[in-house]
Each structure stands twice: as C-alpha cells, then as structure tokens.
Amino acid sequence: MTDAAISSGRKALARLGRAAEKTRRELDALEGALRRAEGSDFPIDRYEELRGLIERIGDFVEEEGTRLQEKVLHSGGLEPGRIRRG
C-alpha cells in the first residue's frame, strides 16, 4: 500500500467521521425544533431509526480506521497490538 493511498484513506475516513457527527447534530436540531411543534404527531421511530444508521456509519469509520492501521503496521513488518504509543 502506498503512502499516498494511506494518506488519502485516512483523510477520507476523517472526513466521513466528521460528516456523520455533523449529521447527528443536525438531526438533533431538527428533532428539537419539530418535536415541540408536532407534539404527539412527531415520528420519533423514524428519527431513532436514522440515528441508528448514523451510528453505524461511525462504527464503520472506526472499524475501517483500525483495519487501515493494521494493514500499515503489517506492511511495515509490525504486528498490530505489539506497539505502544508514547
């Protein structure tokens, strides 16, 4: 794996993670505004479903970050889990 591919992958993962976090905040803001206005007509189940999907994106970002790190370590001749950060 090239340094350019690694760098590009890390940057893309970081952007995706930030986008998921921003999406969660915007969903919270939308829910806050509409829930008060709609009262019992507010579709809370749909919002919870969407929140779960956003959480899955966050999980994906973490998993891919770990996978990328393991690939980088392995290509450098190191075993994941045997390195400590100082």
C-alpha positions as CSV (number, residue, x, y, z in Angstrom):
1,M,0.0,0.0,0.0
2,T,1.5,3.3,-1.0
3,D,1.9,6.3,1.3
4,A,-0.4,8.3,-0.9
5,A,-3.1,5.7,-0.6
6,I,-2.7,5.5,3.1
7,S,-2.8,9.3,3.5
8,S,-5.8,9.6,1.2
9,G,-7.6,6.8,3.1
10,R,-7.0,8.4,6.5
11,K,-8.2,11.8,5.2
12,A,-11.3,10.3,3.7
13,L,-12.1,8.4,6.9
14,A,-11.7,11.6,9.0
15,R,-14.0,13.5,6.6
16,L,-16.6,10.7,6.8
17,G,-16.4,10.7,10.6
18,R,-16.9,14.5,10.8
19,A,-19.8,14.3,8.3
20,A,-21.5,11.6,10.4
21,E,-21.0,13.7,13.6
22,K,-22.4,16.8,11.9
23,T,-25.3,14.8,10.5
24,R,-26.1,13.6,14.0
25,R,-26.0,17.2,15.4
26,E,-28.3,18.4,12.6
27,L,-30.7,15.6,13.2
28,D,-30.8,16.5,16.9
29,A,-31.5,20.1,16.0
30,L,-34.3,19.2,13.6
31,E,-35.8,16.8,16.1
32,G,-35.7,19.5,18.8
33,A,-37.5,22.0,16.5
34,L,-40.1,19.8,15.1
35,R,-40.9,17.6,18.2
36,R,-42.2,20.7,20.1
37,A,-44.2,21.9,17.1
38,E,-45.7,18.5,16.2
39,G,-46.2,17.0,19.7
40,S,-47.7,13.5,19.6
41,D,-47.7,13.5,15.7
42,F,-43.9,13.6,15.7
43,P,-42.4,10.4,14.1
44,I,-39.9,9.5,16.8
45,D,-39.4,6.0,15.4
46,R,-38.1,7.3,12.1
47,Y,-35.7,9.6,13.9
48,E,-34.4,6.8,16.1
49,E,-34.0,4.6,13.0
50,L,-32.0,7.3,11.3
51,R,-29.9,7.9,14.4
52,G,-29.1,4.2,14.4
53,L,-27.9,4.4,10.8
54,I,-25.7,7.4,11.6
55,E,-24.2,5.4,14.5
56,R,-23.5,2.5,12.1
57,I,-21.5,5.0,9.9
58,G,-19.5,6.0,12.9
59,D,-18.8,2.3,13.7
60,F,-17.8,1.8,10.1
61,V,-15.3,4.6,10.3
62,E,-13.8,3.2,13.5
63,E,-13.6,-0.3,12.0
64,E,-12.0,0.9,8.8
65,G,-9.5,3.1,10.7
66,T,-8.4,0.0,12.7
67,R,-8.3,-2.1,9.5
68,L,-6.2,0.5,7.8
69,Q,-3.8,0.8,10.7
70,E,-3.4,-2.9,10.9
71,K,-2.5,-3.0,7.2
72,V,0.0,-0.2,7.6
73,L,1.6,-2.0,10.6
74,H,1.7,-5.3,8.8
75,S,3.2,-3.9,5.6
76,G,5.9,-2.3,7.8
77,G,6.7,-5.7,9.4
78,L,5.0,-5.0,12.7
79,E,2.2,-6.9,14.4
80,P,-0.9,-5.0,15.5
81,G,-1.2,-4.9,19.2
82,R,2.6,-5.1,19.8
83,I,3.2,-1.4,19.6
84,R,2.6,1.2,22.3
85,R,2.2,4.8,21.8
86,G,4.3,7.0,23.9
